[in-house]
Amino acid sequence: MKFLNRTPVRTFFVYPLLTLLWEFFPGRDQVEIEPMFLPLMLWGYLQYHLCGLYRMKHGGGGPGPDKPPEHLVSTGPYAYTRNPMYLGHLIFLLGLTLTLTSWLAALITLGVAPWFHLRVLHDERRLVKRLGKPYVDYMHSVKRWIPGLL
């Protein structure tokens, strides 16, 4: 069961599976698929995966919050947003919502977005303790979520 507790498993496997089962449940109206939004799902997954590899290569640590980076990573995608991996999850879920025009996927996305934000706040406190002033400086120079906005 620990496998299902992993955020990437939920985002990229469980939530899409639940949404597909819901949308294709017998007796429901015809499912509308908007294939033009599939690239959002691909973008979100690739952003999550490739940023994770970049973080491990340049910062050490492991692929999750249990193994945080040993060094500050402020280059590559991390020069534009402090949380490109989490942002990848949200982009994927937005793509899922729009591709399947699914209210369930929209509710999942709206439900996990605040959860990701709270997780980021927790991660930031841990990283300030772990990495100190360089991380505080990084927080002041790079946006938490969307470059130039948030």
Buried (B, 14 or more C-beta within 10 A) or exposed (E): EEEEEBBBEBBBEBBBEBBBEBBEEEEEEEEEEEEEBBEBBEBBBEBBBBBBEBBBEBBEBEBEEEEBBEEBBBEBBBBEBBBBBBBBBBBBBBBBBBBBBBEBBBEBBEEBBEEBBEBBEEBBEEBBEEBEEEBEEBBEEBBBBEEEEE
